[in-house]
Each structure stands twice: as structure tokens, then as C-alpha cells.
């Protein structure tokens, strides 16, 4: 018959240290996720700018031409 894990009784101080350690670990993970998010957003923005530049160039327009067209609206 399978037995469950043996529970260890931690003191309040040990429980507190464990919780503090878990919080620190999760904060590190959160910081890494935020950095990844920022990098992805920058890549998306760069791709959009590149796509827009290629579109403008394919139409034979300059940035100034596009600005003028947008200001007329």
C-alpha cells in the first residue's frame, strides 16, 4: 500500500523563512517575465516599423510624402 509523504512540522520562524524564500523566487520569475515582455514588445514595434517602411518604399513615397498625406486628412 502506498504511503503519503511524511509531514514535517516547521516552526513559525521556519515557515516564515520558507515563505520569504518563495516570494523572492517568484519576484525573480516576475522580473524575468517582464523583461521578456519588454523585449517582445520592442521586436513587434520594430517589425511594424520595418513593414511600414517597406510599404512606403514599395509605393515610391518618402516619409515626408506620407506625413503630408496624413496631415491633409
HELIX and SHEET records of a PDB file:
HELIX    1   1 UNK A   12  UNK A   58  1                                  47    
HELIX    2   2 UNK A   63  UNK A   72  1                                  10    
END                                                                             
